[in-house]
Amino acid sequence: MNNIFISTLTMGTLGFIISLTGLLTGMLLSSFVKRRGKRFKGTLLGFVGGLMLAIVCFDLLPESFEVGSVYIGIIGITFGLIISVLLDSELEHNHEHTSSRINHRYFKAAMLMAIGIGIHNIPGGIAFGSLFCSNSTKGFHLALALVIHGIPEGLTLGILLREYKSNTAMLLAFSMITSLPMGLGSVLGTLLGTLSPLVICFSLAIAGGMILYIIYRETLPSSMEIWKGKLSTVGNVLGMIAGILMISFLGK
């Protein structure tokens, strides 16, 4: 019993560290944006939007459809959209009564993005926990893929939070809280081996719907507002290309 507890705890910790490593690396990269001009920020924000769009459309959602079905995936996307709209409205309502900061929209975007990433991390953790227990070599390869996968997510969160003028403590808190679901997923993967494909399909689709909402609601419009020239659009397309190449590199 003690051995099972220790191995489960170890896998949960590993899952948490894997997610945290990718997110913190992305957030560290976002620090180079802080003192750049509007042209660079607008272009990079467009790039990040395109990158996340590629990950959702060519990786996350296809995986959801593959393990479940297109119909359940669409229901999940719709459910994620509804959650995002409700959270968006609640954050706007709270903002009207508690804060008058100009950059509140970036904090709102970061909150919604973090929730979407956290939900997405649960099935990723389940896959890691179950695979590592059966084949440690393949589990290591998946861990590396998950770290790389988390870098653009951390970059996105980092840019949004830095535009909100967040301090280092808030950046670290967002990284740790967003990484906890992967640790939980790793524990579930270790204990159960696998969950119903429909559960994984639905959770991936919910995360996809939430991330799509914030990309179109905040990320891409913000890039156009920061820099109204063509480079923000060019950055968006280049981000899509980079995302497709990254997914291909990871074997998707």
ABEGO torsion letter per residue (X at the ends): XAAAAAAAAAAAAAAAAAAAAAAAAAAAAAAAAAABBAAAAAAAAAAAAAAAAAAAAAAAAAAAAAABBAAAAAAAAAAAAAAAAAAAAAAAAAAAAABABAAAAAAAAAAAAAAAAAAAAAAAAAAAAAAAAABAAAAAAAAAAAAAAAAAAAAAAAAAAAAAGBBAAAAAAAAAAAAAAAAAAAAAAAAAGBBBAAAAAAAAAAAAAAAAAAAAAAAAAAAAAABABAAAAAAAAAAAAAAAAAAAAAGX
